[in-house]
Amino acid sequence: MTNFDSTNDLDVLFNANFPEDLVKNHRIATRFVREDIDASIGDLGLFSHGKHFPVHLIDITSKGVLIQSEKKLKVDQTLSLTLKFKTGKAFVIKAKVVRIAANTTNHYGVKFDRYNNELGDYLLDTQTKLVFK
C-alpha cells in the first residue's frame, strides 16, 4: 500500500493520466447532489474586475463540479469557483472547464486545479440527504 503523506504526492496522483484501456470508469470520486450550496464563477483574466456570476450546481465531488450556467464558457477556460454553504462556510477554488456535457449547451464539467481534501471532508460532514450520482 502506498502512503501519500504530502500534498504534492496527492497532486501527482490527481493529475495522472492512465491509459484508456486501464480506466473503465472515469468517475472515481463520489458525486454528491446538494441543494445547500450556492455557486458562482468568475473569470481569472486581467480584466475580470472580480465579477462573479451565479451558476446552478448540478453535482459536486472533491475533484470538480457539474454546473449549469447561462454565461457561455469555453473548454480550457480557467476560472474562480466560489462555493458557499448554507452554514456560511465558503470555498474559493481555482478551476478549469474541461467539457461541455453531451446534449446540452449550458452544462459544464469543471475540474479543480488540485484535489481539495478540506472540501471533500466538509461535503461528507455536512451531507444530510443520501443523494449520490
LINNORVEN-V40955 format. One record per residue. N is the residue number from 1. RES is the residue in three letters. BURIAL is # if it has 24 or more other C-alpha atoms within 12 Angstrom, else .. D_LAST is the distance of its C-alpha to the last C-alpha in Angstrom with 1 decimal. Layout:
BEGIN
((N;RES;BURIAL;D_LAST) (N;RES;BURIAL;D_LAST))
END
This chain:
BEGIN
((1;MET;.;28.3) (2;THR;.;28.2) (3;ASN;.;28.7) (4;PHE;.;27.3) (5;ASP;.;29.5) (6;SER;.;29.4) (7;THR;.;27.1) (8;ASN;.;28.7) (9;ASP;.;27.6) (10;LEU;.;24.0) (11;ASP;.;24.4) (12;VAL;.;26.0) (13;LEU;.;23.1) (14;PHE;#;20.5) (15;ASN;.;22.6) (16;ALA;.;23.4) (17;ASN;.;23.3) (18;PHE;.;23.0) (19;PRO;.;24.4) (20;GLU;.;22.3) (21;ASP;.;23.4) (22;LEU;.;22.4) (23;VAL;.;18.8) (24;LYS;.;16.9) (25;ASN;.;13.3) (26;HIS;.;13.3) (27;ARG;.;9.9) (28;ILE;.;11.7) (29;ALA;.;10.1) (30;THR;.;7.4) (31;ARG;#;5.2) (32;PHE;#;6.3) (33;VAL;#;6.9) (34;ARG;#;10.7) (35;GLU;.;13.7) (36;ASP;#;16.3) (37;ILE;#;16.4) (38;ASP;#;18.8) (39;ALA;#;18.5) (40;SER;#;21.4) (41;ILE;#;22.6) (42;GLY;#;26.1) (43;ASP;#;28.0) (44;LEU;.;29.5) (45;GLY;.;32.5) (46;LEU;.;36.0) (47;PHE;.;36.4) (48;SER;.;33.2) (49;HIS;.;35.1) (50;GLY;.;32.0) (51;LYS;.;30.7) (52;HIS;.;27.1) (53;PHE;#;25.2) (54;PRO;.;22.5) (55;VAL;#;19.1) (56;HIS;#;16.1) (57;LEU;#;13.1) (58;ILE;#;9.9) (59;ASP;#;7.6) (60;ILE;#;9.3) (61;THR;#;10.1) (62;SER;#;13.7) (63;LYS;#;14.4) (64;GLY;#;13.5) (65;VAL;#;11.9) (66;LEU;#;11.2) (67;ILE;#;13.9) (68;GLN;#;16.0) (69;SER;#;19.7) (70;GLU;.;23.0) (71;LYS;.;24.7) (72;LYS;.;24.7) (73;LEU;#;23.5) (74;LYS;.;24.5) (75;VAL;.;23.0) (76;ASP;.;24.4) (77;GLN;#;25.2) (78;THR;#;25.3) (79;LEU;#;24.4) (80;SER;#;24.2) (81;LEU;#;21.0) (82;THR;#;21.6) (83;LEU;#;19.0) (84;LYS;#;20.8) (85;PHE;.;19.6) (86;LYS;.;21.4) (87;THR;.;23.2) (88;GLY;.;24.9) (89;LYS;.;23.5) (90;ALA;.;22.9) (91;PHE;#;21.8) (92;VAL;#;23.4) (93;ILE;#;22.0) (94;LYS;#;23.5) (95;ALA;#;21.1) (96;LYS;#;21.3) (97;VAL;#;19.8) (98;VAL;#;18.9) (99;ARG;#;17.9) (100;ILE;#;17.9) (101;ALA;.;15.0) (102;ALA;.;16.5) (103;ASN;.;18.2) (104;THR;.;18.1) (105;THR;.;20.7) (106;ASN;#;19.1) (107;HIS;#;15.5) (108;TYR;#;15.9) (109;GLY;#;14.2) (110;VAL;#;16.0) (111;LYS;#;16.7) (112;PHE;#;18.5) (113;ASP;#;22.0) (114;ARG;#;21.6) (115;TYR;#;19.3) (116;ASN;#;19.2) (117;ASN;.;19.7) (118;GLU;.;20.8) (119;LEU;#;17.7) (120;GLY;#;15.4) (121;ASP;.;17.8) (122;TYR;#;17.9) (123;LEU;#;14.2) (124;LEU;.;14.5) (125;ASP;.;17.8) (126;THR;.;17.0) (127;GLN;.;13.7) (128;THR;.;15.1) (129;LYS;.;12.4) (130;LEU;.;9.9) (131;VAL;.;6.8) (132;PHE;.;3.7) (133;LYS;.;0.0))
END
